[in-house]
Amino acid sequence: MSISVTGTSSGRLAGIARRLADGLGLLATPVLLVLAALVARDGSDMAGMVGMAEPSALGGMAGMYLVMAVFHAGPWLRLAGRKDFR
């Protein structure tokens, strides 16, 4: 079963949903970078709590957040590649 979005209110709703999805896609990378910076600054990895050697600032959760930010950077790259962006 398919749903048609040719009506005025449903077409408008589809446009709003598309813009919301685009905005959420752009929000992921900055949020993940902030989380990586906060975790790296606080150094709140479990290894330091149990007496092990102090971990690297980019290891553990901070490193994971950085990798996730890189994987979610696609919407930013598409935005920067648009001709009307500049």
C-alpha positions in Angstrom: 0.0 0.0 0.0 1.4 3.4 -0.9 0.5 6.8 0.4 0.2 9.7 -2.0 1.6 13.1 -0.9 0.2 15.1 -3.7 -2.4 17.0 -1.6 -1.5 20.4 -0.3 -1.5 19.6 3.4 0.3 16.2 3.0 2.8 17.7 0.6 3.5 20.5 3.0 3.9 17.9 5.8 6.3 16.0 3.7 8.4 19.2 3.1 8.5 19.9 6.8 9.5 16.3 7.6 12.3 16.5 5.0 13.6 19.8 6.4 13.5 18.4 9.9 15.4 15.3 8.8 18.0 17.5 7.1 18.4 19.6 10.3 18.8 16.5 12.5 21.5 15.2 10.1 23.4 18.5 10.4 23.0 18.4 14.2 24.7 15.0 14.8 28.3 16.0 14.0 28.6 19.1 16.2 26.9 17.3 19.1 29.3 14.3 18.8 32.3 16.7 18.7 31.2 18.4 21.8 30.7 15.1 23.6 34.2 14.0 22.5 35.7 17.3 23.8 33.8 16.9 27.2 34.9 13.3 27.7 38.5 14.1 26.7 38.6 17.1 29.1 37.1 15.2 32.0 39.1 12.0 31.4 36.2 10.0 32.8 37.3 6.6 31.5 37.0 3.6 33.8 40.7 2.6 33.5 41.7 5.6 35.6 39.3 4.7 38.3 40.6 1.1 38.9 44.2 2.1 39.2 45.4 1.3 35.7 47.7 3.5 33.6 46.2 6.8 32.6 44.5 6.4 29.2 45.1 8.7 26.2 42.7 11.6 25.9 41.6 10.3 22.5 41.1 6.7 23.6 37.9 5.1 24.9 34.7 7.1 24.6 36.3 10.3 23.2 37.8 8.3 20.3 34.5 6.6 19.7 32.7 10.0 19.6 35.3 11.4 17.1 34.8 8.4 14.8 31.1 8.7 15.0 31.4 12.5 14.1 33.4 11.6 11.0 30.8 9.0 9.9 28.0 11.6 10.4 29.8 14.4 8.5 28.1 13.6 5.2 25.4 16.2 5.5 28.0 18.9 6.2 30.1 17.8 3.2 27.0 17.9 0.9 26.1 21.3 2.2 29.6 22.6 1.7 29.7 21.2 -1.8 26.6 23.0 -2.9 27.2 26.0 -5.3 24.8 28.2 -3.4 26.4 27.6 -0.1 29.1 30.2 -0.6 
